[in-house]
Amino acid sequence: MILRNLSQLGTPDALFGWARTIAVREAVRIARRRSDHAELIDLPAAGDPQLAVDVADVLRRLSPEHRAILLLREVEGIDELHAAQLLSVPIGTAKSRLSRARRSFRKEWQS
């Protein structure tokens, strides 16, 4: 998809953001189709390998929408406005999903 529409890219500096947008949308689309909710990222084991496994397990249990917004915000460091643009949702939707995703993560983590 990226190569097919490369000629439509306005400036070369926009390539990274454009590719990220395509990747995020594709990952969410695939996760929605799979009944087992595919893992969207591989978390590096920074320190305690078991902690990384536990975090990845909790993330796998979240809905694709909650996982996507949480990863964009907390792992990628993208603000809510940019995350909303990447996910093609209104900013209010992104903020409410992030709030619910954080709540769901905490609940799953404590159980």
FENMOUR-V625197 format. One record per residue. RES is the residue in one letter. NEAR is the number of other C-alpha atoms within 8 Angstrom. D_CENTER is the distance of its C-alpha to the mean C-alpha in Angstrom with 2 decimals. Layout:
BEGIN
res=<RES/RES>
near=<NEAR/NEAR>
d_center=<D_CENTER/D_CENTER>
END
This chain:
BEGIN
res=<M/I/L/R/N/L/S/Q/L/G/T/P/D/A/L/F/G/W/A/R/T/I/A/V/R/E/A/V/R/I/A/R/R/R/S/D/H/A/E/L/I/D/L/P/A/A/G/D/P/Q/L/A/V/D/V/A/D/V/L/R/R/L/S/P/E/H/R/A/I/L/L/L/R/E/V/E/G/I/D/E/L/H/A/A/Q/L/L/S/V/P/I/G/T/A/K/S/R/L/S/R/A/R/R/S/F/R/K/E/W/Q/S>
near=<4/7/5/6/8/7/5/5/9/5/6/6/5/9/9/7/7/8/9/8/10/9/8/11/10/8/9/11/8/9/13/9/7/8/6/4/12/8/9/8/4/6/7/5/10/6/4/7/8/7/8/12/10/8/9/11/8/11/10/11/8/11/8/10/8/12/13/11/13/12/9/11/12/8/7/7/7/9/7/10/8/8/13/13/10/10/9/6/9/8/10/6/9/14/9/8/11/11/8/9/13/9/8/9/11/8/8/9/8/5/4>
d_center=<19.44/19.12/22.71/24.06/23.14/23.58/26.81/25.15/23.33/25.20/25.08/24.15/22.26/19.66/18.77/15.88/14.08/15.08/13.91/10.39/10.37/11.85/9.61/6.34/8.90/10.53/7.96/7.53/11.31/12.16/10.58/12.53/15.58/15.73/17.54/16.37/12.60/11.76/9.97/6.91/8.26/11.79/12.49/15.70/18.64/19.66/22.91/22.95/21.63/21.85/19.55/16.74/17.62/17.71/14.32/12.79/15.04/13.97/10.23/11.59/13.61/11.12/10.73/8.00/7.74/7.88/5.55/2.56/4.95/6.09/4.21/4.63/7.89/9.22/8.47/8.38/10.77/10.04/12.22/11.83/13.86/12.00/8.58/10.90/12.37/9.46/8.72/12.54/13.20/15.81/15.27/16.83/14.44/11.42/13.67/14.81/11.52/10.63/14.19/14.14/11.04/12.94/16.08/14.95/13.74/17.14/19.03/17.77/18.31/21.83/22.84>
END
